[in-house]
């Protein structure tokens, strides 16, 4: 069974978190929650609608924020997501540590762009919080990319294209969500849209634990959008600048350029860490500000299991269940966790991955959630190494890192993975 975190470990984590937050800004974010919850079916809590024109911006630049709202006055403030101590408990809120003061913005009603200064900030995930006089709130996330590729030896790649694929906002007012997940919708979505749930990307909070762990444990990493990754000149450059790429969220949709770069990075000895499930499943391409879906990568002779180690097999909202350790728990992945073969830890589900015939021959199954969605539908956590020296970990299900800040086993597992994969 999952072990409870000791008081000493919990105190150490809290002390580290307080130190990190204090070094950023002493004040914590105070995010107002509106009654109700924005849903994914097309009806949303009234909000200030805003989105950035691009997925990321460099430090000391200006970001273009498009605001659609009838208000003549809004209160705006920028936050960094991850160092905060606050818990995010709903799908339509974002918590963070403020990096600017509150600012009153005078504007004309309707659609209007705002020029937002980006400071000399560390690379990371940030967001603007906008509040109208009537209490409506909106969030607009953006990534501050590093000033150049390779400032740190680890890059965290956020699933900015998948976020838009699951954006159920009805932009054209025809009564149907503008997502290819809506019945009868075309295989294309518009990029740069405000997200439905008051601007919060779909499923964002379920992967927030990793970002908190990264800050609280004082790890250093560049943050990249998928657009940033696509701009890297070659896999040789990517492998020269980074030892590890971390895909912390649901990284379902990737372009051919991204797939080629990441596969080439792995082939050159670069390490990969997949902390969710259903990664590199869908083939997409950008056409201006539109994202077009082109089918499954496995149907284009590129099964994702050959890269990730496992690939998507099933999804259900429920049930969810613990992973069961299968691999020798004396080995490095579970070192220091106290787990034994057959021990249970964390909880996963929703979307699950399995080993297939396309998986690398040296694949090791570290843990499983057996028969989660029926006989044979088992989530598998895996690891493999290549002759070139690459090391690849995959969680095999959603929610591994959801409770990392209060789960000693998952915290230690991440520490072990980081020590092994970020070492170069």
C-alpha positions, -999 to +999 in steps of 0.1 A: +000+000+000+011+036-005+032+048+024+022+079+043+047+108+041+068+111+073+066+143+093+103+149+087+098+146+049+067+167+049+084+194+070+113+194+045+090+197+015+071+226+032+103+244+041+116+241+006+083+254-008+083+284+015+118+292+005+111+291-032+079+311-028+097+337-007+124+341-032+099+349-059+074+371-041+062+369-006+026+374-014+005+345-026-021+347-052-057+352-041-079+338-069-116+345-066-138+315-074-171+322-090-201+301-081-206+271-104-180+255-127-173+259-164-181+227-182-166+211-213-199+208-231-200+244-243-216+263-214-192+283-193-193+304-162-194+341-173-158+352-176-134+377-191-124+362-224-087+366-232-059+347-249-023+354-261-016+355-298+014+331-294+021+301-272+053+316-257+074+347-254+110+355-246+121+375-215+122+412-219+097+412-248+061+423-252+033+398-254+001+404-274-030+397-254-064+397-272-093+406-248-129+403-257-151+419-231-178+446-227-160+463-198-143+496-201-120+488-171-102+456-161-078+448-133-048+428-146-020+410-129+006+385-140+014+353-120+039+324-123+023+290-119+041+263-099+058+279-068+025+286-051+014+268-019-023+272-028-043+241-039-061+243-072-094+225-066-115+233-097-110+232-135-117+269-140-091+285-117-053+291-118-032+298-087+002+313-088+028+337-073+024+373-085+053+387-105+037+421-111+015+444-092-022+448-099-029+472-127-061+490-138-065+489-176-088+514-193-101+501-226-128+502-252-156+476-250-154+447-274-123+430-289-091+449-282-054+438-280-033+447-251+005+449-251+018+430-220+054+435-209+074+403-202+100+409-175+134+394-169+117+363-157+129+327-155+115+304-181+083+289-169+045+288-171+028+321-164-007+336-167-026+368-167-055+372-143-082+397-155-111+408-133-140+429-143-159+453-120-189+429-118-166+401-104-161+381-136-126+366-139-105+353-168-071+337-171-047+337-200-018+313-197+015+317-216+050+303-215+081+323-209+106+305-231+144+306-223+163+335-238+180+308-259+177+270-263+197+252-237+200+276-208+194+245-187+202+209-196+165+199-191+135+211-210+099+208-200+076+207-231+040+218-225+012+203-246+000+236-261-015+219-292-034+193-272-047+221-250-063+237-281-076+204-295-096+199-263-108+235-262-146+232-263-153+269-267-180+277-293-164+306-311-187+309-341-219+307-320-235+277-339-243+258-307-215+233-311-180+233-296-152+242-320-132+211-314-129+179-334-142+161-303-176+177-308-200+157-329-200+167-366-170+191-363-143+192-389-107+180-383-094+215-376-093+239-347-082+276-345-051+283-325-048+313-301-083+309-287-093+316-251-099+284-233-135+276-222-131+272-185-124+309-177-093+306-198-078+275-181-066+247-204-086+215-203-072+191-177-045+215-166-048+210-128-042+172-131-007+178-142+000+208-120+017+186-093+048+181-114+053+219-118+050+223-081+075+195-075+099+211-099+098+244-080+096+230-045+126+206-051+146+235-067+151+218-100+162+239-130+146+235-164+137+255-196+100+256-204+091+252-241+058+253-260+054+229-289+060+259-312+094+265-295+104+229-299+094+229-336+118+259-342+149+239-331+170+234-363+178+197-359+179+167-336+217+173-334+211+207-320+185+194-296+208+167-283+237+191-280+217+215-258+196+191-237+201+159-218+164+154-210+130+163-224+101+161-200+066+158-213+047+165-181+011+166-195-012+149-219+010+153-251-014+137-276-010+158-307+023+165-324+035+177-358+059+158-381+086+183-372+082+177-335+080+139-339+112+139-361+131+161-336+122+140-305+128+107-322+161+119-335+170+133-301+163+098-286+184+082-313+213+104-304+212+094-267+188+120-255+166+110-225+128+113-224+103+114-196+065+110-202+045+116-170+010+112-184-005+090-211-016+089-247+015+107-259+024+113-296-008+097-307-023+121-332-006+136-363-013+173-368+000+202-389-002+239-385-017+260-413-013+295-402-034+299-371-053+266-377-044+232-365-054+203-388-057+167-377-043+141-401-050+109-382-031+086-359+007+083-361+005+045-359-015+046-391+014+064-408+038+036-400+051+053-369+035+037-338+041+058-308+052+027-287+084+026-307+093+060-292+074+062-259+077+025-250+039+022-246+009+035-265-027+045-259-052+016-256-083+028-237-100+055-218-128+058-192-135+085-166-138+058-139-125+037-122-091+048-110-067+025-091-032+023-077-002+011-097+012-022-085+050-025-085+062-053-108+098-047-113+125-054-087+120-027-061+156-028-051+165-012-084+169+025-089+134+036-100+119+026-066+150+031-045+142+047-012+105+043-015+101+013+007+080-005-020+082-042-025+070-063-055+032-062-053+031-029-033+005-003-044+012+034-049-005+065-062-037+063-084-041+064-121-066+060-149-088+080-174-064+072-203-040+043-203-011+029-223+002-006-229+033-023-243+028-035-279+047-054-305+062-021-316+077-014-282+115-016-279+127-051-272+145-040-240+113-026-225+108-032-187+074-030-170+080-012-137+044-012-125+009-019-137-028-011-130-041-045-140-074-049-160-084-013-151-110-010-178-117-046-183-098-079-190-065-071-207-069-033-205-040-028-182-020+004-177+017-002-178+045+020-164+077+013-184+114+021-188+139+013-216+174+021-227+189+022-262+223+012-275+230+049-280+225+055-242+190+070-243+168+064-212+130+066-216+104+065-189+066+065-194+039+066-166+013+047-186-018+064-172-031+098-162-026+113-127+008+099-115+020+134-104-014+147-094-007+142-057+031+143-057+033+171-032+017+149-005+028+115-017+063+104-006+065+075-030+058+096-061+080+124-049+109+099-044+102+082-078+105+116-095+137+123-077+151+089-088+140+095-124+155+130-124+188+118-110+190+091-136+177+109-167+189+145-162+224+133-155+234+133-192 
